Amino acid sequence: MYATIIKAIGFIVMILIGMFSRRVGLVTIEEGKVFGKIIMNFTLPCSLIYGFSSVQFDMMMLLALAFGFLLSYAGMLVGRCLYRNRTALEMAGGMLCCSGYNIANFAIPFCQSFFPIAATGYLGMFDVGNCIMCLGGTNAFAEMALHGTRKVSLRQLCSNLLHSVPFMVYLILIGMSLVRVPFPAAVLDIVGMIAPANIFLIMFMVGTQVNFGKSAQALRAAFKLLGIRFLMAAVFAAVLSFTALPALFKQVMMIAPFSPISSPTVIYVQQNGCDMETAAAASTLSILFSILCYVLIIMTLI
């Protein structure tokens, strides 16, 4: 219990360091976004490779992939249903904000600090299914609601996925696991030096982006969206707890849907002309709520 609390405090301290750095002018919000590019293209892929290096592909990983896709898809449908009587812009925004989980930047580094290495494999497969939606699928459906069309651009969806470095790394890792081809020891030694930087860079970047200067209306709307997301996560976790699935798999899958709103969500909200202020507020608050939920779940499970 003591170790769990100390590690959780460590995550919060890293975020506070980022917030402090921005406040005193060491880093601006725009400069903080540069860390996102470094993370997505370098430290996160290295962290995934290092975490997947000893993971063996099994049926539970396929189930994790299915969970990732279905939960993201269900979130999009719930958002559409709850905002069906609102304007097209509000409906599209609700669909985007209720779907998608920031697994790679939050759940994976957090769980790597508390669970065996196999947890990375389960979360990685969950994120593969999740990425199909949050890297283009949900946005395609949101555009359909916004413009009243019924055609999803599979070409654009595939293009978005293939241009995502973490997603491509996932596919390579899955392929190597299936054919039982290990990474050379020298490669693992190199990525092993880079991977540890991932956790601090992510939390520091989050701290530089945290912003509470939102209107009361935006905050109310954000709390509503987060209430929907976390209620769905709680229902899923409750149902999962009664299944006979392996203990580690259940623990990891319970944590996954409590992850923050995915990073591309705010970008898609902005591109579609939806309520950016509400989406930004929901994204910021989801980070804090997710960390709290992670700590409570881990304290209960471990």
Stockholm file with secondary structure:
# STOCKHOLM 1.0

chainA/1-302         MYATIIKAIGFIVMILIGMFSRRVGLVTIEEGKVFGKIIMNFTLPCSLIYGFSSVQFDMMMLLALAFGFLLSYAGMLVGRCLYRNRTALEMAGGMLCCSGYNIANFAIPFCQSFFPIAATGYLGMFDVGNCIMCLGGTNAFAEMALHGTRKVSLRQLCSNLLHSVPFMVYLILIGMSLVRVPFPAAVLDIVGMIAPANIFLIMFMVGTQVNFGKSAQALRAAFKLLGIRFLMAAVFAAVLSFTALPALFKQVMMIAPFSPISSPTVIYVQQNGCDMETAAAASTLSILFSILCYVLIIMTLI
#=GR chainA/1-302 SS CHHHHHHHHHHHHHHHHHHHHHHTTSSCHHHHHHHHHHIIIIIHHHHHHHHHTTCCCCHHHHHHHHHHHHHHHHHHHHHHHHTTTSCHHHHHHHHHHHSCBCIIIIIHHHHHTTSCTHHHHHHHHHHHHHHHIIIIIHHHHHHHHHHTCCCCCHHHHHHHHHTCHHHHHHHHHHHHHHTTCCCCHHHHHHHHHHTTHHHHHHHHHHHHHCCCCCCHHHHHHHHHHHHHHHHHHHHHHHHHHTSCSCHHHHHHHHHGGGSCBCHHHHHHHHHTTCCHHHHHHHHHHHHHHHHHHHHHHHHHHC
#=GC SS_cons         CHHHHHHHHHHHHHHHHHHHHHHTTSSCHHHHHHHHHHIIIIIHHHHHHHHHTTCCCCHHHHHHHHHHHHHHHHHHHHHHHHTTTSCHHHHHHHHHHHSCBCIIIIIHHHHHTTSCTHHHHHHHHHHHHHHHIIIIIHHHHHHHHHHTCCCCCHHHHHHHHHTCHHHHHHHHHHHHHHTTCCCCHHHHHHHHHHTTHHHHHHHHHHHHHCCCCCCHHHHHHHHHHHHHHHHHHHHHHHHHHTSCSCHHHHHHHHHGGGSCBCHHHHHHHHHTTCCHHHHHHHHHHHHHHHHHHHHHHHHHHC
//
